[in-house]
């Protein structure tokens, strides 16, 4: 049976990276199980239990040679995946078969392996998120002073700048990065805690020496790159960890969705385009089209991730006492899918942000079209300076504006200034009004706000720059 004869999630077949897919692969997971068994045996040996260095070395020589046929056959017999893998491991390391998994329960390998995978996956997500932030920061700085039509309710509003709008997206992503770092910093190791988290089996093995148990768990945690173990655990690590991870990935999806959706709207108005390859086909029927397919895909996968993030919350709320197994099948599906989705979204987001095309002439034309309406308050003040009655001028501008809008809705250009110039009681002429038609006058503090925000996140950007040499996406 070939890969085309069976269903594979599109996240695997189309969207996510090889690096992320490998983290959640069978080989990586079950090799981690073997590394965890080795680490446990090694620490137990150092703590004085009857395990030899030769047994530990034999286990080390057989980390990668997993016979999946033996595992499958054994699991069919015993209906227990961990015991099937212990059996297969013992077959290739017969001298150590009797000490594999000593004092442990299944969650020693399953949960600790998950924590290792999730931590490493979060590190990949962090690197990708940093890359998007870096590219978006450059974009914001480059266009911080470029006037553009602002929108509220997707209706033309006061002017903004392209860079200021990008900073709205950037700020969301920086917030997500801080949240991700909080989760990474708080992640702990389960350790080897026994069937109900009481460590009773190790009290027996170590003859009630609690210091040895604490030292064993500390050594195990450090060996796999964790600072500590959870202070309190049942048979499993607290499922609230999965909730925090899911929420963090959902936050990233929300930010990317918002940014991609904005770009889709702007591409509709031809102000900004996502990347489009020379040979890319936009539509099978309409050859002229340049659909924003990358941003549409970001929104599509983000919507899936946001919905999927409910699964860890439902699982955490339904834990029975010291543990229940109804989380197992759910977590096997939901947690990898969350990470593969976030990975896919950020790959697309970085591709889009690094290749955004700003159509400055289109933007300038749209600004020019609506600028007369946005300068009406200034026009009114200038007219008053020349001796006009403020209330009367307000009414003149209101009437002319309504007439100009009506004409625009009939497909004709805005003629507000011409109408005002022709009005016998309006005190400004065409030249005086034209002098006020400078978009830069109406963008407020956009440029300085962008500069100030980019300075505010300088330390974050320095951290990104310092880690770039170690990035392997």
LINSULMO-V514277 format. One record per residue. N is the residue number from 1. RES is the residue in one letter. SS is DSSP state (H for helix, E for strand, C for the rest). OMEGA is omega in degrees with one decimal (* if undefined). Layout:
[[N & RES & SS & OMEGA] [N & RES & SS & OMEGA]]
//
This chain:
[[1 & X & C & -178.9] [2 & X & C & -179.9] [3 & X & H & 179.6] [4 & X & H & -179.2] [5 & X & H & -177.9] [6 & X & C & 178.2] [7 & X & C & 169.8] [8 & X & C & 178.0] [9 & X & C & 177.9] [10 & X & H & 176.8] [11 & X & H & 177.5] [12 & X & H & -172.8] [13 & X & H & -172.1] [14 & X & H & -160.3] [15 & X & H & -170.7] [16 & X & C & -175.1] [17 & X & C & 177.1] [18 & X & H & -177.8] [19 & X & H & 179.2] [20 & X & H & 179.6] [21 & X & H & 179.8] [22 & X & H & -179.5] [23 & X & H & -176.9] [24 & X & C & -179.8] [25 & X & C & 176.0] [26 & X & H & -178.2] [27 & X & H & -178.3] [28 & X & H & -177.2] [29 & X & H & -173.6] [30 & X & H & 169.9] [31 & X & H & 174.5] [32 & X & H & 176.2] [33 & X & H & -178.9] [34 & X & H & 177.3] [35 & X & H & 177.3] [36 & X & H & 176.6] [37 & X & H & 177.5] [38 & X & H & -178.6] [39 & X & H & 179.4] [40 & X & H & 179.8] [41 & X & H & -178.8] [42 & X & H & -179.8] [43 & X & H & 179.0] [44 & X & H & 176.3] [45 & X & H & -179.5] [46 & X & H & 177.5] [47 & X & C & 173.8] [48 & X & C & 177.8] [49 & X & C & -174.1] [50 & X & C & 176.5] [51 & X & C & -175.9] [52 & X & C & 176.5] [53 & X & H & 179.5] [54 & X & H & 178.0] [55 & X & H & 178.9] [56 & X & H & -179.4] [57 & X & H & 177.9] [58 & X & H & 176.3] [59 & X & H & -178.7] [60 & X & H & -177.7] [61 & X & C & -174.6] [62 & X & C & 178.5] [63 & X & C & -170.0] [64 & X & C & -174.6] [65 & X & C & -179.0] [66 & X & C & 178.7] [67 & X & C & -175.1] [68 & X & H & 176.9] [69 & X & H & 177.0] [70 & X & H & 179.9] [71 & X & H & -176.5] [72 & X & H & -179.7] [73 & X & H & -178.9] [74 & X & H & -179.8] [75 & X & H & 178.1] [76 & X & H & -179.5] [77 & X & H & -170.8] [78 & X & H & 179.3] [79 & X & C & -178.9] [80 & X & C & -172.6] [81 & X & H & -178.0] [82 & X & H & 178.9] [83 & X & H & 176.8] [84 & X & H & 178.9] [85 & X & H & 174.5] [86 & X & H & 179.0] [87 & X & H & -179.0] [88 & X & H & 178.2] [89 & X & H & 178.8] [90 & X & H & 178.4] [91 & X & H & -178.4] [92 & X & H & 176.3] [93 & X & C & -170.8] [94 & X & H & -179.1] [95 & X & H & -178.3] [96 & X & H & -174.0] [97 & X & H & -175.4] [98 & X & H & -178.6] [99 & X & H & 176.5] [100 & X & C & 172.9] [101 & X & C & -175.9] [102 & X & C & 178.5] [103 & X & C & -172.7] [104 & X & C & 168.7] [105 & X & C & -173.2] [106 & X & H & -175.9] [107 & X & H & 174.3] [108 & X & H & 179.9] [109 & X & H & -174.9] [110 & X & H & -175.1] [111 & X & H & 178.8] [112 & X & H & 176.6] [113 & X & H & 177.2] [114 & X & H & -179.2] [115 & X & H & 177.9] [116 & X & H & -179.3] [117 & X & H & -178.0] [118 & X & H & 177.9] [119 & X & H & -179.4] [120 & X & H & 178.4] [121 & X & H & 176.6] [122 & X & H & 177.6] [123 & X & H & 175.7] [124 & X & H & 178.8] [125 & X & H & -179.8] [126 & X & H & 179.5] [127 & X & H & 179.5] [128 & X & H & 179.1] [129 & X & H & 176.8] [130 & X & H & -179.2] [131 & X & H & 177.8] [132 & X & H & 179.9] [133 & X & H & -180.0] [134 & X & H & -178.7] [135 & X & H & -179.6] [136 & X & H & 176.6] [137 & X & H & 177.7] [138 & X & H & -179.8] [139 & X & H & -178.9] [140 & X & H & -179.2] [141 & X & H & -178.3] [142 & X & H & -174.0] [143 & X & C & -175.6] [144 & X & C & -176.5] [145 & X & C & -177.3] [146 & X & C & -178.0] [147 & X & E & 177.5] [148 & X & E & 178.0] [149 & X & E & 174.9] [150 & X & E & -178.1] [151 & X & E & 163.2] [152 & X & E & -174.1] [153 & X & C & -174.4] [154 & X & C & 173.6] [155 & X & E & -178.7] [156 & X & E & -179.9] [157 & X & E & 179.5] [158 & X & E & -180.0] [159 & X & E & 169.4] [160 & X & E & 170.2] [161 & X & E & 179.3] [162 & X & H & -179.9] [163 & X & H & 178.8] [164 & X & H & 178.8] [165 & X & H & 178.8] [166 & X & H & 178.9] [167 & X & H & 174.3] [168 & X & H & 176.4] [169 & X & H & -176.4] [170 & X & H & -178.6] [171 & X & H & 177.3] [172 & X & H & -177.6] [173 & X & H & 177.2] [174 & X & H & 174.7] [175 & X & H & 178.8] [176 & X & H & 179.9] [177 & X & H & 178.3] [178 & X & H & 178.5] [179 & X & H & 178.5] [180 & X & H & 179.0] [181 & X & H & 177.1] [182 & X & H & -179.8] [183 & X & H & 179.1] [184 & X & H & -177.8] [185 & X & H & -177.4] [186 & X & H & -178.7] [187 & X & C & -179.9] [188 & X & C & -179.5] [189 & X & E & 174.8] [190 & X & C & -173.9] [191 & X & C & 179.8] [192 & X & C & -167.3] [193 & X & C & 178.2] [194 & X & C & -169.2] [195 & X & C & 177.5] [196 & X & C & 178.9] [197 & X & C & -177.0] [198 & X & C & -177.9] [199 & X & C & -176.7] [200 & X & H & -178.8] [201 & X & H & 179.6] [202 & X & H & 171.6] [203 & X & H & 178.1] [204 & X & H & -177.7] [205 & X & H & -177.0] [206 & X & C & 174.2] [207 & X & C & 175.2] [208 & X & C & 177.9] [209 & X & C & -176.6] [210 & X & H & 178.9] [211 & X & H & 178.6] [212 & X & H & 179.1] [213 & X & H & 179.3] [214 & X & H & -180.0] [215 & X & H & 178.6] [216 & X & H & -178.2] [217 & X & H & 177.2] [218 & X & H & 179.4] [219 & X & H & 178.4] [220 & X & H & -179.7] [221 & X & H & -177.7] [222 & X & H & -179.2] [223 & X & H & -179.6] [224 & X & C & 171.0] [225 & X & C & 177.0] [226 & X & C & -178.2] [227 & X & C & -173.9] [228 & X & C & 170.7] [229 & X & E & 173.8] [230 & X & C & -179.2] [231 & X & C & -179.7] [232 & X & C & 177.2] [233 & X & C & 169.6] [234 & X & C & 176.0] [235 & X & C & -178.2] [236 & X & C & 169.8] [237 & X & C & -177.4] [238 & X & C & -178.0] [239 & X & C & 173.5] [240 & X & H & 176.0] [241 & X & H & 178.6] [242 & X & H & 178.7] [243 & X & H & -180.0] [244 & X & H & 177.3] [245 & X & H & -179.8] [246 & X & H & 178.9] [247 & X & H & -179.4] [248 & X & H & 178.5] [249 & X & H & 176.0] [250 & X & H & 177.4] [251 & X & H & 178.9] [252 & X & H & 178.8] [253 & X & H & 178.8] [254 & X & H & -179.1] [255 & X & H & -179.3] [256 & X & H & 177.0] [257 & X & H & -177.8] [258 & X & H & -179.5] [259 & X & H & -178.0] [260 & X & H & 178.6] [261 & X & H & 175.9] [262 & X & H & -179.4] [263 & X & H & 176.9] [264 & X & H & 178.3] [265 & X & H & -178.7] [266 & X & H & 177.6] [267 & X & H & 174.7] [268 & X & H & 179.5] [269 & X & C & 177.8] [270 & X & C & 179.8] [271 & X & C & -179.0] [272 & X & E & 176.6] [273 & X & E & 168.0] [274 & X & C & -179.5] [275 & X & C & 178.4] [276 & X & C & -175.3] [277 & X & C & -178.6] [278 & X & C & -177.1] [279 & X & C & -176.6] [280 & X & C & 176.8] [281 & X & C & -178.4] [282 & X & C & -178.4] [283 & X & C & 179.1] [284 & X & C & -177.8] [285 & X & C & -175.1] [286 & X & C & -170.3] [287 & X & C & -177.0] [288 & X & C & -167.1] [289 & X & C & 173.4] [290 & X & C & -178.2] [291 & X & C & 178.9] [292 & X & C & -169.8] [293 & X & H & 179.6] [294 & X & H & 179.3] [295 & X & H & 176.1] [296 & X & H & 179.4] [297 & X & H & 175.2] [298 & X & H & -179.2] [299 & X & H & -177.9] [300 & X & H & -178.9] [301 & X & H & 178.4] [302 & X & H & 179.2] [303 & X & H & 177.1] [304 & X & H & -178.0] [305 & X & H & -178.5] [306 & X & H & 178.2] [307 & X & H & -178.2] [308 & X & H & -178.3] [309 & X & C & 175.1] [310 & X & H & -175.8] [311 & X & H & 177.9] [312 & X & H & 179.1] [313 & X & H & 178.1] [314 & X & H & 178.7] [315 & X & H & -177.8] [316 & X & H & -177.9] [317 & X & H & -174.5] [318 & X & C & 175.3] [319 & X & C & -179.7] [320 & X & C & 171.4] [321 & X & C & -175.8] [322 & X & C & 169.5] [323 & X & C & 171.1] [324 & X & C & -174.3] [325 & X & H & -178.5] [326 & X & H & 173.5] [327 & X & H & -167.4] [328 & X & H & -177.3] [329 & X & H & 179.8] [330 & X & H & -176.9] [331 & X & H & 177.8] [332 & X & H & -179.6] [333 & X & H & -168.9] [334 & X & H & -174.8] [335 & X & H & 175.2] [336 & X & H & -178.5] [337 & X & H & 177.3] [338 & X & H & -178.6] [339 & X & H & 179.2] [340 & X & H & 178.1] [341 & X & H & -179.4] [342 & X & H & 177.0] [343 & X & H & -179.2] [344 & X & H & -179.1] [345 & X & H & -176.0] [346 & X & H & 173.4] [347 & X & H & 178.8] [348 & X & H & -177.9] [349 & X & H & 179.7] [350 & X & H & 177.3] [351 & X & H & -179.4] [352 & X & H & -175.0] [353 & X & H & -177.3] [354 & X & H & -177.6] [355 & X & C & 180.0] [356 & X & C & 177.7] [357 & X & E & 180.0] [358 & X & E & -179.1] [359 & X & C & -169.6] [360 & X & H & -178.5] [361 & X & H & 176.8] [362 & X & H & 180.0] [363 & X & H & -179.8] [364 & X & H & 179.9] [365 & X & H & 179.1] [366 & X & H & 176.1] [367 & X & H & -178.4] [368 & X & H & -178.8] [369 & X & H & -174.7] [370 & X & H & -175.8] [371 & X & H & 179.8] [372 & X & H & 179.0] [373 & X & H & -176.2] [374 & X & H & 179.6] [375 & X & C & -173.2] [376 & X & H & 177.6] [377 & X & H & 177.4] [378 & X & H & 177.1] [379 & X & H & 179.9] [380 & X & H & -179.4] [381 & X & H & 178.7] [382 & X & H & 178.5] [383 & X & H & 178.3] [384 & X & H & 177.6] [385 & X & H & -179.5] [386 & X & C & 172.0] [387 & X & C & -178.7] [388 & X & C & 175.5] [389 & X & C & -174.1] [390 & X & H & -177.3] [391 & X & H & 179.2] [392 & X & H & 178.8] [393 & X & H & 178.5] [394 & X & H & -179.0] [395 & X & H & 177.6] [396 & X & H & -179.3] [397 & X & H & -179.9] [398 & X & H & -178.8] [399 & X & H & -179.2] [400 & X & H & 179.7] [401 & X & H & 179.8] [402 & X & H & 178.9] [403 & X & H & 179.3] [404 & X & H & 178.9] [405 & X & H & 178.6] [406 & X & H & 179.5] [407 & X & H & 178.9] [408 & X & H & -179.8] [409 & X & H & 174.8] [410 & X & C & 175.4] [411 & X & C & 179.3] [412 & X & C & -177.1] [413 & X & C & 177.5] [414 & X & C & 178.9] [415 & X & C & -176.9] [416 & X & H & -177.1] [417 & X & H & 178.7] [418 & X & H & 179.0] [419 & X & H & 179.5] [420 & X & H & -178.9] [421 & X & H & -179.0] [422 & X & H & -175.9] [423 & X & C & -173.9] [424 & X & C & -176.3] [425 & X & C & 177.5] [426 & X & C & -167.3] [427 & X & C & 179.9] [428 & X & C & 176.1] [429 & X & C & -175.3] [430 & X & H & -178.0] [431 & X & H & -179.6] [432 & X & H & 178.5] [433 & X & H & -179.4] [434 & X & H & 179.3] [435 & X & C & 179.7] [436 & X & C & -176.0] [437 & X & C & 177.7] [438 & X & C & -173.7] [439 & X & H & -177.0] [440 & X & H & -179.0] [441 & X & H & -170.0] [442 & X & H & 178.3] [443 & X & C & 176.4] [444 & X & C & -176.2] [445 & X & C & -173.8] [446 & X & H & -177.1] [447 & X & H & -178.5] [448 & X & H & 176.3] [449 & X & H & 177.9] [450 & X & H & 179.9] [451 & X & H & -178.6] [452 & X & H & -178.2] [453 & X & H & 179.2] [454 & X & H & 175.7] [455 & X & H & 179.7] [456 & X & H & -177.9] [457 & X & C & -179.4] [458 & X & H & -178.4] [459 & X & H & 176.8] [460 & X & H & -179.9] [461 & X & H & 177.4] [462 & X & H & 176.9] [463 & X & H & 177.8] [464 & X & H & -178.9] [465 & X & H & -177.4] [466 & X & H & -178.6] [467 & X & H & -174.2] [468 & X & H & -176.4] [469 & X & H & -179.9] [470 & X & H & -177.1] [471 & X & C & 171.9] [472 & X & C & -177.3] [473 & X & C & *]]
//
